[in-house]
Amino acid sequence: MLKRSLIEALKNLTRSIWLSLTAISVLTVSLASVALVATISTTIGFAVRNLDNLISVPAFLVESYPEENVAPLLDKIRAIPEVKQVKYFNKEDAQQELSQGTAGLNLDFLKTQGSGNSLAWRYVLITPKQSENYGALINILKSQSFEGTWEEVPGDQSFVDNLVKFNRWVRIIGVVLILVFAAISILVMANILRITIYSHRDEIEIMRLVGATNSYIRMPFIVEGVYYNLIAAAIVTAFFVPLFNLNLPNIAKWIGGDLTGVSGSLLFQMYLIFGLTLFFGMTVGVITSYMATQKYLKL
């Protein structure tokens, strides 16, 4: 029965070629849209998670702050729930970072204070637990409880906050678009199978008269729906995988961090997400085909 179903489904697909092309085109667009949304969402989410290991808040101590009060200050900062790690840099450490060019976010502030490289400020480098805590941590450090402690607490709070908000909205919009395109795919599949079943109504009636089972009648139409999804998945895969691999170095550089490590981890996540997208697309196609034949064949 399986061999017959595969052959008959292939005949149905080639017999009504324009109808088949319409179904494949719609399914391809739907799968491509879902894959694109999943790619963007995964990339931005990966960037946000990668920020957890990259961002930190440098807080520069006022010149008159007593050195003996630094240890209690560090304990006070460690007690903040949003704080993951605290590291103190005295003048010698800061001067060394400045001369070696390894101060990172702190370099601009260190250079603009004082005369050239002659003056280095003591500062505390504070790493938040998550990138979502970045803005809250800056607000805490600038609150009254730390009044008179800091000369400056620099940080691009707006960039991190906007990236987190953007990631949240991408996920929400992504879920909505996935549901919309899934609904479109289901409607297209159901109506095309309905037309196919109607065009074979005389043949189906003869099979019923000679005692064909429900499965025998239904299977070619279910396999036909699977063919549509397989072809659409193959087209999307042939387009997206090379395109993503080609742009992976640029994406990894935008995210930041070690290029090899980021590329490997992101590539694994993207292939996993992409594979799951195609799998669920196929699953929806099989379920839709089954339900459509159940309804229109009246089995």
C-alpha positions as a Python dict, from the first residue, in 0.01 Angstrom:
ca = {
    (1, 'M'): (0, 0, 0),
    (2, 'L'): (288, 236, 78),
    (3, 'K'): (444, 188, -266),
    (4, 'R'): (110, 256, -434),
    (5, 'S'): (58, 565, -217),
    (6, 'L'): (398, 707, -310),
    (7, 'I'): (341, 651, -681),
    (8, 'E'): (-19, 778, -684),
    (9, 'A'): (75, 1087, -481),
    (10, 'L'): (352, 1164, -728),
    (11, 'K'): (107, 1126, -1018),
    (12, 'N'): (-140, 1361, -849),
    (13, 'L'): (138, 1614, -793),
    (14, 'T'): (250, 1613, -1158),
    (15, 'R'): (-100, 1580, -1305),
    (16, 'S'): (-213, 1919, -1171),
    (17, 'I'): (123, 2093, -1204),
    (18, 'W'): (-5, 2452, -1167),
    (19, 'L'): (-203, 2364, -859),
    (20, 'S'): (100, 2188, -714),
    (21, 'L'): (325, 2485, -790),
    (22, 'T'): (79, 2715, -615),
    (23, 'A'): (79, 2498, -304),
    (24, 'I'): (458, 2462, -302),
    (25, 'S'): (505, 2838, -351),
    (26, 'V'): (279, 2929, -61),
    (27, 'L'): (437, 2668, 166),
    (28, 'T'): (787, 2784, 65),
    (29, 'V'): (706, 3146, 148),
    (30, 'S'): (552, 3042, 480),
    (31, 'L'): (847, 2821, 578),
    (32, 'A'): (1097, 3085, 463),
    (33, 'S'): (920, 3352, 670),
    (34, 'V'): (921, 3131, 978),
    (35, 'A'): (1287, 3041, 922),
    (36, 'L'): (1379, 3411, 880),
    (37, 'V'): (1196, 3509, 1199),
    (38, 'A'): (1360, 3221, 1385),
    (39, 'T'): (1703, 3325, 1252),
    (40, 'I'): (1664, 3689, 1358),
    (41, 'S'): (1518, 3597, 1696),
    (42, 'T'): (1793, 3342, 1767),
    (43, 'T'): (2071, 3579, 1659),
    (44, 'I'): (1945, 3868, 1874),
    (45, 'G'): (1882, 3635, 2167),
    (46, 'F'): (2234, 3499, 2130),
    (47, 'A'): (2370, 3855, 2127),
    (48, 'V'): (2181, 3939, 2446),
    (49, 'R'): (2306, 3623, 2618),
    (50, 'N'): (2659, 3694, 2496),
    (51, 'L'): (2638, 4038, 2655),
    (52, 'D'): (2610, 3865, 2993),
    (53, 'N'): (2977, 3767, 2955),
    (54, 'L'): (3096, 4094, 2800),
    (55, 'I'): (2934, 4395, 2966),
    (56, 'S'): (3048, 4550, 3290),
    (57, 'V'): (2998, 4881, 3469),
    (58, 'P'): (3315, 5079, 3556),
    (59, 'A'): (3258, 5305, 3858),
    (60, 'F'): (3538, 5560, 3913),
    (61, 'L'): (3610, 5658, 4272),
    (62, 'V'): (3644, 6021, 4370),
    (63, 'E'): (4004, 6126, 4427),
    (64, 'S'): (3946, 6185, 4800),
    (65, 'Y'): (3784, 5849, 4872),
    (66, 'P'): (3983, 5676, 5155),
    (67, 'E'): (4167, 5362, 5053),
    (68, 'E'): (4073, 5191, 5382),
    (69, 'N'): (3704, 5224, 5292),
    (70, 'V'): (3743, 5036, 4964),
    (71, 'A'): (3708, 4686, 5113),
    (72, 'P'): (3373, 4765, 5290),
    (73, 'L'): (3258, 4933, 4968),
    (74, 'L'): (3329, 4618, 4767),
    (75, 'D'): (3135, 4408, 5019),
    (76, 'K'): (2844, 4651, 4990),
    (77, 'I'): (2846, 4620, 4612),
    (78, 'R'): (2867, 4238, 4625),
    (79, 'A'): (2551, 4239, 4838),
    (80, 'I'): (2353, 4393, 4551),
    (81, 'P'): (2133, 4114, 4399),
    (82, 'E'): (2207, 4223, 4042),
    (83, 'V'): (2586, 4194, 4085),
    (84, 'K'): (2776, 3889, 3960),
    (85, 'Q'): (3139, 3994, 4005),
    (86, 'V'): (3332, 4289, 4150),
    (87, 'K'): (3696, 4378, 4078),
    (88, 'Y'): (3891, 4673, 4219),
    (89, 'F'): (4165, 4858, 4027),
    (90, 'N'): (4397, 5088, 4219),
    (91, 'K'): (4592, 5366, 4048),
    (92, 'E'): (4878, 5138, 3952),
    (93, 'D'): (4644, 4880, 3795),
    (94, 'A'): (4450, 5150, 3611),
    (95, 'Q'): (4771, 5312, 3488),
    (96, 'Q'): (4895, 4976, 3359),
    (97, 'E'): (4568, 4913, 3175),
    (98, 'L'): (4584, 5262, 3028),
    (99, 'S'): (4943, 5224, 2907),
    (100, 'Q'): (4871, 4879, 2757),
    (101, 'G'): (4542, 4988, 2598),
    (102, 'T'): (4344, 4712, 2771),
    (103, 'A'): (4107, 4932, 2970),
    (104, 'G'): (3820, 4874, 2729),
    (105, 'L'): (3516, 5084, 2824),
    (106, 'N'): (3725, 5265, 3085),
    (107, 'L'): (3992, 5389, 2841),
    (108, 'D'): (3816, 5703, 2720),
    (109, 'F'): (3738, 5823, 3071),
    (110, 'L'): (4092, 5755, 3191),
    (111, 'K'): (4241, 5948, 2900),
    (112, 'T'): (4015, 6252, 2931),
    (113, 'Q'): (4081, 6298, 3304),
    (114, 'G'): (4404, 6472, 3389),
    (115, 'S'): (4697, 6538, 3161),
    (116, 'G'): (4743, 6269, 2896),
    (117, 'N'): (4835, 5937, 3054),
    (118, 'S'): (4987, 6090, 3367),
    (119, 'L'): (4676, 6049, 3579),
    (120, 'A'): (4492, 5723, 3637),
    (121, 'W'): (4176, 5691, 3845),
    (122, 'R'): (4090, 5415, 4089),
    (123, 'Y'): (3779, 5234, 3983),
    (124, 'V'): (3561, 4933, 4054),
    (125, 'L'): (3462, 4707, 3763),
    (126, 'I'): (3119, 4557, 3831),
    (127, 'T'): (2972, 4275, 3622),
    (128, 'P'): (2592, 4227, 3633),
    (129, 'K'): (2440, 3879, 3651),
    (130, 'Q'): (2242, 3934, 3331),
    (131, 'S'): (2236, 4201, 3062),
    (132, 'E'): (1880, 4282, 3173),
    (133, 'N'): (2027, 4401, 3506),
    (134, 'Y'): (2262, 4651, 3341),
    (135, 'G'): (2035, 4955, 3364),
    (136, 'A'): (1915, 4873, 3714),
    (137, 'L'): (2274, 4833, 3834),
    (138, 'I'): (2375, 5175, 3698),
    (139, 'N'): (2075, 5333, 3871),
    (140, 'I'): (2169, 5169, 4202),
    (141, 'L'): (2530, 5290, 4177),
    (142, 'K'): (2405, 5644, 4107),
    (143, 'S'): (2154, 5636, 4394),
    (144, 'Q'): (2185, 5825, 4724),
    (145, 'S'): (2332, 5522, 4901),
    (146, 'F'): (2652, 5574, 4698),
    (147, 'E'): (2644, 5954, 4704),
    (148, 'G'): (2993, 6106, 4720),
    (149, 'T'): (3158, 5775, 4622),
    (150, 'W'): (3187, 5801, 4246),
    (151, 'E'): (3342, 6057, 4018),
    (152, 'E'): (3171, 5898, 3721),
    (153, 'V'): (2971, 5585, 3637),
    (154, 'P'): (2990, 5565, 3255),
    (155, 'G'): (2798, 5309, 3053),
    (156, 'D'): (2586, 5278, 2741),
    (157, 'Q'): (2266, 5195, 2925),
    (158, 'S'): (2037, 5290, 2636),
    (159, 'F'): (2209, 5046, 2397),
    (160, 'V'): (2169, 4748, 2629),
    (161, 'D'): (1811, 4839, 2723),
    (162, 'N'): (1712, 4885, 2360),
    (163, 'L'): (1872, 4554, 2262),
    (164, 'V'): (1685, 4370, 2539),
    (165, 'K'): (1354, 4538, 2445),
    (166, 'F'): (1416, 4467, 2078),
    (167, 'N'): (1481, 4101, 2156),
    (168, 'R'): (1156, 4083, 2355),
    (169, 'W'): (951, 4240, 2074),
    (170, 'V'): (1115, 4023, 1809),
    (171, 'R'): (1007, 3715, 2004),
    (172, 'I'): (649, 3841, 2039),
    (173, 'I'): (622, 3943, 1673),
    (174, 'G'): (791, 3618, 1573),
    (175, 'V'): (533, 3406, 1754),
    (176, 'V'): (249, 3604, 1592),
    (177, 'L'): (400, 3570, 1243),
    (178, 'I'): (462, 3198, 1292),
    (179, 'L'): (97, 3148, 1391),
    (180, 'V'): (-23, 3356, 1093),
    (181, 'F'): (190, 3168, 839),
    (182, 'A'): (98, 2834, 996),
    (183, 'A'): (-271, 2922, 956),
    (184, 'I'): (-212, 3024, 591),
    (185, 'S'): (-29, 2698, 522),
    (186, 'I'): (-308, 2493, 679),
    (187, 'L'): (-577, 2672, 475),
    (188, 'V'): (-384, 2635, 148),
    (189, 'M'): (-306, 2269, 208),
    (190, 'A'): (-664, 2187, 306),
    (191, 'N'): (-817, 2361, 2),
    (192, 'I'): (-572, 2216, -248),
    (193, 'L'): (-632, 1865, -114),
    (194, 'R'): (-1004, 1937, -131),
    (195, 'I'): (-971, 2024, -502),
    (196, 'T'): (-758, 1714, -563),
    (197, 'I'): (-1008, 1488, -386),
    (198, 'Y'): (-1295, 1644, -582),
    (199, 'S'): (-1117, 1580, -913),
    (200, 'H'): (-1080, 1212, -815),
    (201, 'R'): (-1435, 1169, -687),
    (202, 'D'): (-1533, 913, -953),
    (203, 'E'): (-1220, 706, -890),
    (204, 'I'): (-1279, 721, -514),
    (205, 'E'): (-1639, 607, -557),
    (206, 'I'): (-1529, 306, -764),
    (207, 'M'): (-1269, 211, -500),
    (208, 'R'): (-1540, 223, -234),
    (209, 'L'): (-1768, -1, -441),
    (210, 'V'): (-1498, -266, -476),
    (211, 'G'): (-1434, -263, -100),
    (212, 'A'): (-1120, -49, -65),
    (213, 'T'): (-1037, 37, 294),
    (214, 'N'): (-1032, 394, 426),
    (215, 'S'): (-655, 385, 465),
    (216, 'Y'): (-610, 265, 108),
    (217, 'I'): (-811, 562, -21),
    (218, 'R'): (-662, 821, 216),
    (219, 'M'): (-290, 745, 200),
    (220, 'P'): (-210, 887, -149),
    (221, 'F'): (-361, 1222, -53),
    (222, 'I'): (-169, 1233, 275),
    (223, 'V'): (155, 1148, 94),
    (224, 'E'): (77, 1420, -161),
    (225, 'G'): (61, 1673, 124),
    (226, 'V'): (394, 1541, 253),
    (227, 'Y'): (545, 1588, -95),
    (228, 'Y'): (439, 1954, -96),
    (229, 'N'): (607, 2016, 239),
    (230, 'L'): (921, 1819, 146),
    (231, 'I'): (974, 2020, -171),
    (232, 'A'): (911, 2349, 11),
    (233, 'A'): (1152, 2246, 289),
    (234, 'A'): (1419, 2149, 33),
    (235, 'I'): (1388, 2489, -142),
    (236, 'V'): (1410, 2681, 186),
    (237, 'T'): (1707, 2473, 302),
    (238, 'A'): (1893, 2520, -28),
    (239, 'F'): (1847, 2896, 1),
    (240, 'F'): (1891, 2967, 373),
    (241, 'V'): (2179, 2740, 474),
    (242, 'P'): (2437, 2879, 224),
    (243, 'L'): (2314, 3234, 289),
    (244, 'F'): (2352, 3196, 664),
    (245, 'N'): (2695, 3032, 636),
    (246, 'L'): (2809, 3315, 407),
    (247, 'N'): (2704, 3584, 655),
    (248, 'L'): (2805, 3398, 972),
    (249, 'P'): (3141, 3579, 1015),
    (250, 'N'): (2968, 3919, 995),
    (251, 'I'): (2700, 3808, 1242),
    (252, 'A'): (2964, 3677, 1483),
    (253, 'K'): (3158, 4005, 1464),
    (254, 'W'): (2838, 4202, 1533),
    (255, 'I'): (2765, 3986, 1837),
    (256, 'G'): (3122, 4020, 1963),
    (257, 'G'): (3356, 3784, 2143),
    (258, 'D'): (3583, 3516, 2005),
    (259, 'L'): (3493, 3464, 1640),
    (260, 'T'): (3555, 3088, 1635),
    (261, 'G'): (3368, 3017, 1957),
    (262, 'V'): (3075, 3244, 1874),
    (263, 'S'): (3047, 3110, 1518),
    (264, 'G'): (3047, 2744, 1629),
    (265, 'S'): (2794, 2794, 1905),
    (266, 'L'): (2565, 3015, 1697),
    (267, 'L'): (2588, 2780, 1399),
    (268, 'F'): (2483, 2485, 1616),
    (269, 'Q'): (2188, 2680, 1759),
    (270, 'M'): (2079, 2799, 1417),
    (271, 'Y'): (2089, 2451, 1262),
    (272, 'L'): (1895, 2318, 1560),
    (273, 'I'): (1629, 2591, 1530),
    (274, 'F'): (1618, 2551, 1153),
    (275, 'G'): (1579, 2174, 1178),
    (276, 'L'): (1300, 2208, 1435),
    (277, 'T'): (1124, 2463, 1212),
    (278, 'L'): (1125, 2224, 916),
    (279, 'F'): (1023, 1932, 1137),
    (280, 'F'): (723, 2114, 1280),
    (281, 'G'): (637, 2238, 932),
    (282, 'M'): (629, 1879, 811),
    (283, 'T'): (427, 1772, 1114),
    (284, 'V'): (168, 2043, 1053),
    (285, 'G'): (153, 1936, 687),
    (286, 'V'): (89, 1570, 775),
    (287, 'I'): (-177, 1658, 1033),
    (288, 'T'): (-345, 1898, 790),
    (289, 'S'): (-345, 1634, 516),
    (290, 'Y'): (-496, 1377, 751),
    (291, 'M'): (-768, 1614, 875),
    (292, 'A'): (-849, 1730, 521),
    (293, 'T'): (-890, 1375, 393),
    (294, 'Q'): (-1095, 1289, 701),
    (295, 'K'): (-1332, 1577, 625),
    (296, 'Y'): (-1357, 1575, 247),
    (297, 'L'): (-1345, 1200, 193),
    (298, 'K'): (-1604, 1159, 470),
    (299, 'L'): (-1429, 849, 603),
}
